[in-house]
């Protein structure tokens, strides 16, 4: 039994037609990597460094939008004073931004 001409031509095509068929998928993956995956990894590393560097006296923004001052730091948790005399215990990973010591939040004045 001999092979049909169509299957013989496909087998003889080689690597070039295969690459041409998969080139759009490769290009899309490369674009996704450089436009989505890599920047997200960089943001995650920067956030992890910020969280690891939290110290007493820093002003932090929590993931729910509350702004407070760190009064105590533990391994996985921090005590944050959100109002005078009101301390809450939060997970360090839930800190969205560390503003540093002395930085205050901008007022919402529309003047």
C-alpha positions as CSV (number, residue, x, y, z in Angstrom):
1,X,0.0,0.0,0.0
2,X,1.4,3.3,-1.0
3,X,0.9,6.7,0.8
4,X,-1.4,9.1,-0.8
5,X,0.2,12.2,-2.4
6,X,-1.4,14.6,0.2
7,X,0.1,12.7,3.2
8,X,3.4,12.3,1.5
9,X,3.6,16.1,0.8
10,X,2.8,16.9,4.4
11,X,5.5,14.5,5.6
12,X,8.0,16.0,3.3
13,X,7.1,19.6,4.3
14,X,9.6,19.7,7.0
15,X,10.0,22.2,9.9
16,X,9.2,25.4,8.1
17,X,5.5,24.9,7.6
18,X,5.2,23.8,11.2
19,X,6.9,27.0,12.4
20,X,4.7,29.1,10.2
21,X,1.6,27.5,11.7
22,X,2.8,28.0,15.3
23,X,4.3,31.5,14.9
24,X,1.2,33.4,15.8
25,X,0.9,31.4,19.1
26,X,4.6,32.0,19.9
27,X,4.2,35.8,19.2
28,X,1.1,36.0,21.4
29,X,2.8,34.2,24.2
30,X,5.9,36.5,24.0
31,X,3.6,39.5,24.1
32,X,1.7,38.2,27.1
33,X,5.0,37.6,28.9
34,X,6.4,41.0,28.3
35,X,3.2,43.0,28.7
36,X,1.4,41.1,31.5
37,X,3.4,38.4,33.3
38,X,6.8,40.1,33.7
39,X,5.4,43.4,35.1
40,X,3.2,41.6,37.5
41,X,6.1,39.6,38.8
42,X,8.1,42.9,39.3
43,X,5.1,44.4,41.2
44,X,4.9,41.4,43.4
45,X,8.6,41.5,44.2
46,X,8.4,45.2,45.0
47,X,5.3,44.6,47.3
48,X,7.1,41.8,49.1
49,X,10.1,44.0,49.7
50,X,7.8,46.8,51.1
51,X,6.0,44.4,53.4
52,X,9.3,42.9,54.6
53,X,10.6,46.4,55.4
54,X,7.6,47.6,57.5
55,X,8.8,49.1,60.8
56,X,7.3,50.9,63.8
57,X,6.2,54.4,63.0
58,X,5.6,53.8,59.2
59,X,2.4,55.1,57.7
60,X,0.6,52.4,55.8
61,X,-2.4,52.0,53.6
62,X,-4.3,48.8,54.1
63,X,-6.0,46.9,51.3
64,X,-9.4,48.2,52.4
65,X,-8.3,51.8,52.1
66,X,-7.7,52.6,55.7
67,X,-4.6,54.6,56.6
68,X,-2.8,54.1,59.8
69,X,0.4,54.1,61.7
70,X,2.3,51.0,62.6
71,X,2.8,50.6,66.3
72,X,4.1,47.0,66.5
73,X,5.5,44.5,64.0
74,X,5.6,40.8,64.3
75,X,6.5,38.0,61.8
76,X,3.3,37.8,59.9
77,X,1.2,40.5,61.6
78,X,1.4,44.2,62.4
79,X,-0.5,46.4,64.9
80,X,-1.8,49.5,63.1
81,X,-3.3,52.5,64.9
82,X,-6.1,53.7,62.6
83,X,-7.4,56.3,65.1
84,X,-6.2,57.6,68.4
85,X,-6.4,54.7,70.8
86,X,-7.8,52.3,68.1
87,X,-5.3,49.6,67.2
88,X,-6.1,46.8,64.8
89,X,-4.0,43.7,64.1
90,X,-3.6,43.1,60.4
91,X,-1.7,40.6,58.3
92,X,1.4,42.2,56.7
93,X,0.3,40.9,53.3
94,X,-2.8,43.0,53.5
95,X,-0.8,46.2,53.5
96,X,-1.2,47.8,50.1
97,X,1.3,50.6,50.4
98,X,4.0,51.7,52.8
99,X,4.3,55.5,52.9
100,X,7.1,55.7,55.3
101,X,7.6,57.7,58.5
102,X,6.1,61.1,58.5
103,X,4.3,61.0,55.1
104,X,0.7,61.9,55.5
105,X,-2.2,61.3,53.3
106,X,-3.4,64.1,51.0
107,X,-6.5,65.9,52.1
108,X,-9.6,65.7,49.9
109,X,-10.1,69.4,49.9
110,X,-11.5,70.7,46.6
111,X,-10.6,74.3,47.1
